[in-house]
Amino acid sequence: MAELFRMPAVAADAATAVLSAWQVAEGASFTKDDALVSIETDKAEVDVSAERDGVLLKALYEAGVEIEVGDPIAVLGTAGEQTGDLDALLAELGVAAPAEARQAVRRDVPEEPAVPAPSAAPTLSLAPASGEPDRGGRIFSSPLARRLAREAGLGIEALTGTGPGGRIVRRDVEAAVAAGRAQATEPPVPQATTPAAPASAAGTGDHEDIPHTRMRRAIARRLTESKQHTPHFYLRATCAVDELLALRQRINAVSPVKISVNDLLIKAVATAHTRVPEMNAVWQPDAVRRFRTVDVSVAIATDTGLVTPVLRGIENLSVSAIATRTRAFAERARSGGLVPADLEGGSITVSNLGMYGVEEFAAIINPPQAAILAIGAARDEAVVRDGAVTAAKVLGVVLSVDHRPVDGAVAARWLAAFTEAVENPVRLVV
């Protein structure tokens, strides 16, 4: 029996989402847990799976449109079921007929070629009933395939898809890369002409305009709101890390999981949150919400922007468990595999630019969190110990704090607890 498939709420705070790509062609069958559609929010792109076996009778919107959560986006049926009179079926299900359906707002999906917006009624079908992709318009591809194509310098429009309905998937990109390597028997002859600017960029001879991606717009909006509405204050500290580095070396000599300095510092954040629970809170309109577990976001740079997946319950995790989860998040972030739930929650973010040689920086709080810890590079400095000058490895950190839920004295106690944990690191592993 036919039923409506509605735009799911893939993120707790998202009223709308972009239908990024259908993964099942119109008229095609699917089984339970098959991916039906890719949905994109400001935070991530996620594949939505089928809850039962069935067939995609009708796609009500094409890829690339923004739709309110809860609105119908497709008609699903049982295997072998036919649509018959589409207008009558939609009316029976309480959906406007195609000519009366509201126009969805198109948002840019940078990895796909631009298509002129229709001037009249919206297009309600994604692909021909035969399941063949509409090569004259939008090109369907998975987020991972688009990323791999970009990294390989391949144009997604030049690839042939073998996924559902002709969708370009990972194996198609890998096959194209392998074919290119096989043909590369000699270096290419340099061209005398000036290279053209990418199709997605615009500009003149002295500049290039790179269109905003959805993620870049979201980052800009959230950080602007944070600086405008969150009263930041900043605390700085210098931590001696000789013992921390020595401990890391001893652990890595025997551990099957390699531990980074950042893993130990994340554990130190958990220790400080445990000792100063007033910092483990966020500002809410009617109350200060204090958490019972320590959930920490870790800033990870990707090709499309910065993401901050959340490590949960790390007060009870070993350093090796933190290392394992952090690396898994990094791999998923760079392959487009994070889901919105990975990015929600937490009261503090750890942002480390030390690997770039940055000595110190002040970061902007990721709302609605209450703090972000900016970590610089470890460096050699002359320090005074017991009245004598000696060389030591030190690390500069800057704690940015939301003054609404956290007072200065609380933040100072937290930073002291963090520094003590870093300088006496044996407590991080017992």
N, C-alpha and C positions, 0 to 999 in steps of 0.2 A: 504494500500500500504506500502511495506517495506521501512524503512528509517534507517539511521545510528544514533546511540546514541553515542555522543562523550564525552570524558573526560571533565567534566565541570571545569571552573576556580573558585574553591571554596575559593581561597585566592588570594588577589591582587598581591602578589609578588611571587607566586609559578608557576614555569614553568612546574613542574611535580607533580604528586600525586600518591599515592599508592591505588590501587583498593583493599580495605580492605575486603569486603565481599559483595556478591550478596544477596539481600533480596527477590528476586523473582527467582524461579527456571526456568531453560530453558524450554520453551514450555508453561509456566504458564501465565495466564491472570492477569492483574492488572487494577486498576481504577485510575482516576486522583487523585493526591496527595498521592497515595501509595508510600512508600519508595521503590526505585528500587535497590539502591546500596549504600554501605558505602564507603566514600572516605576519605583517611587519608593524611594530610599534616604534615609539621614539627610542626604546632601549635595545630591542633585539628583533631578530626574525626567527620565527618558530614554525615548524611543520605541525599541523593539526591532523590527528589520526582518526580513522573511522571507528565508531563504537560497535559496528556490526557489519556483516556482509551486505552488499547492495550494488546499486548502479547509479551513476550520476545522470539523472534524467535531464536536468536543465541547469546551466550556470546562469544566474541572474545578473552577474556583473563580470566584466572582463578584468584581467589583471591590471593593477596600477591605479585603482580607485580607492578612495578613503570612504569607509562605511561605518556607521554607528554600531557599537556593540549591541547585539540582540536583533539587529535587522536581518531579514532573510537574505541569503546570498546564493542559495541553490535549492533545487528540488531533488530529493533522493528517493529511490524506490527499491523494490526487490528485483532480483535477477530476472531478466526476461520481460519486465514490465515496460510498456510503451507509454509515451506521453499523450498520444491522441490529440485532442483539442487543447492546445497549450493555454489559450485564454480562459477556457472553462476550468481547466485544472488549477490555474493560478487564482481564479476567482473563488473556487471551492476552498482553497487553502488560505484565503484572505489576503492575497497579494494583488497589487494593481496589475492590470494588463500591461504588456510591454509599452504601448503608446502612452500610458499614463504614469509609468514608473518615474520616480524622481531622478533627477540628474545627480549622479555621484560626483563629488569633487575630486578631480584628478590631482594627484601629487606626483612629483618627479620620482622615478625609480631609475637612478643614474646608470645602472648597469644595463638597461634596456634602451633601444633606440626610441627617440621621441616620436610620438604620433600626434598629428593635429587633433585638437579636441573637436568632437562632433558639434555641429551648429544647431541640431534639433534634438530629437529624442535620444536617450542613451542607447548604446549597443548592449543588448542583453545576452548575446552569445559570445563565447570565448573562442571556439574553434568549430569547424564543420563537424557534422555528426559522424563523419567517417573517422574522426580522431586525428586527422592530419593537421599539423600545426599551420597557423596562418602566417606563412613566411613573408607575406606582403605587408605585415604590420608588426605586432609585438613578438619578440623572440622569448620563448620560455626556457628558463634555465634555473638550476638550483643555486642557492647562495654560495655553496662550496665550489661549484663549477665556475661561477663568475670570478671568485677570488683566485682560483688556480689559473684561469685564463689570463687575468690581469698580471699575475706574477710571471707567467710564461711569455707575456707580450703578445698574446693572441687576441684577435677581435672575436667576440662571442658570436657575431653575426656570420662569421666564416665557418663555423663548426656545424656539423650534422648531429642532431640529437637522436639518441636511441632509447630515451626514457619514455614514460607514458605520454602518448600524444605527440611524440617527437621532441619532448623536453630534453634539453642539453644537461647531462649529468656528469659526474666526476670521470667516469670511464671514457667519455667522449673527449674530454680535454686531455687526459693522459694518453689516449691513442693519437691525438693530433701532435702532442709534444714528441712522442716516440717516433712518429713518421717524419717530423721535421729533423730530428737528430739523425735519422737514417739517411736523409737526403743531403745533409750538410757535409759534403765531402771536401769542400773548399770554402774559404771565407767569402762573403758576398763582396761584389765590386761596389765601391763607394759611389753614390750618386752625386752628380754635379749640382743638382737643384737643391734649393733650401727645403728642408722637411716641412711638411704642412703641420699646423697645430692639430691636436686631437679633436675629433668631431664633437666631443663633449665640452670643449673649451671655446671661448670666443675672445676676441680682442684685436688689437692692431699690432703693428710691427714692434712696438716697444713694451708690450705687456700681454698677459694672458689671463682671461677670466675663467676660473674653474667653478662650475656650478656647485652650489651647496648640496650636499647629500642630506637625507633625512636625519641621519645621526649627527652630522655637523650642526644642523639647525637646532637639534635638541640640546646638544652640548652648550651651544651659545645661549640658548634661552634659559636653561637651568642655571648656568653660572652667572649670567646677568641678574637673574632673579635673586640668586644667593647673595651677591654683593649689594644689591639694592635693598633687600628685606632682612638679611641676617646680619646682626651687629657683631662683626668679627673683632676679636682681640687676639694678640699673638704673644706667645712665650717662647723664649729661645733657651737652649741648653747645649752644652758640649759634653759628650760622653767619652770616657777612656775605653777603648775597645781592644786593648792588647789581650786580655784574658778571653774575651769573646772570640777573637780570631784564633787563639790557641785551642780553645774548646772545639770550635768548628773543625779544625784540622784533625784533632783526635777522633772526633765522631766520624768524619769522612774516611778515616783510615780503616774503620771496621763496619761502617753502615752500608747496607746494600742500596740505600736511598741517599743520594748526595744532598747535603744540607747547604743552603746558601746563607749568607749573612742576613738577608731579608727574612728568611724563615725564622731565625733566632730573634730578630727584632719584632716580628709579628707575635711571637710567643711572649716577648717582653711586654707588648701592648696588652695582651690578655692578662698577664700578671698584674699590671698596673690597674686595669679595669676591675680585677677581683679585689684589690686592696683599697681602691677608691671607687666604690660602686656608684657614687653620685655622678661620675662621669659617664656611666653607661646609661644614658638617657637621651631623649629627644624632646623638642618643644612641640606641643600640640595646642590647638586653639583653646581648649578648656583645662588642660592639665599638663604637667611634665610627666612623660611616660618613661618609667625606669624599667629596664629589662632584667630578667633573671638569668639569662645566658649571655655569654660574650660572643657577639657576631661582628666580625671585622671585614670591611671591604678592602680589596687589594687592587690598586690601580694597575691596569695592563694596557699597554699601547698596542694598537692594531693598525692595519693599513687604512681603515676607515675612521679611526678616532679612538678615544680613550674609553675603556669600559671598566667597571668596578664590581666584579662578582664578589659575593659575600661568603666568607668562611664562617660556618656556624658552629657554635658550641666549642670554640677553640680553647676555653679554659680547661677542658677535659682531654684535649688532644696532645699527643706527643709531638716533638719537633719534627720527627720523620713523617708523621701523619699530616702535619701542616704542609710539609714540603711536597708530599704526594698530591694533596688536593690542590695546592697552588699551581703545580705544573699541569695538572689535568685541566684546570680552569684556563691556563694560558693557551694550551693546545686548542681547546674548544673555542676560545675567544678569537684566535687567529684563523680558525677554519669556519667561522660563522655558526658554531654549534651551541652557543649560549642561548638559554631560554629566559624569558622575562623573570621567572621566579629566581633565577640565579643572581639577579641584579637588585633584588628588593630586600630591604631590611638593613640591619646594622646601625651602630651609633657612631662609628669612627671609620675613617679610611686611612690606609697606609700608602703613601706615594713616595717612591724611592727613585731619585735621579742620580744617585751616587755613581752608577756605572758609566755615566756620561762625564764624570769629573766635576759635576756641580758641587760646590762646597756648601751652599745654603740657599734655600728659597722658601717663600711663604706661599702655601697653596690655598685655593678657595674651597670652602666647605661644600660638600656634596649634599644638598638638602634631600630629606629632612634631617640628616645626621647632625650631630652636635659638634663634631671636631674632625680635623684631618691632620695627620702627622706627616710632615715633609722631611725626608731624610736625605742628607748630602753624602759626599764621598768621605771615606776614611783617609786621613792624611797624617803625616808626621809633623809633630809640633814639639817645641820645648815647653815642658811643664815643670812646675815646682812641686816636689814631693818631699816631705819631711825636711824642708828648708834647703833642699838641693835641687838644682836644675838638671832635668834629665829628658831624654827623648821618649816620646810616647805616640801611639796611634790614637787619634781622636776623631770623633764623628759629630758633626753639627746637625741638630734637629730643630725644627720650628713647629710648634703646636698652634694651629688656628682653631679658635673656640667660638662657639655661638654663646653670646653673653646672656641670652634669655633663659636657658635651662641651667647654665653653669656659671658660677661666680669665679672671680679671679683666684681666690684662695683655694678653691677646689681644684682648679686646673693646675695650680702650682704644686699641690700635694700629689696630683697624678703624675706630673712631669718628674717630680723627685722620685716617685716609686718606679717609674720607667727607667730613669737613669741608674737607680740602685740595682735594678734587675739586669741591666746591660753590663754594668761594671762588676757584678757578682754573678756571672752567667750559670754557675753550677746549679742555681736554684731553678733554672729553666728546664732542667732535665731530670729533676727529682720530684 
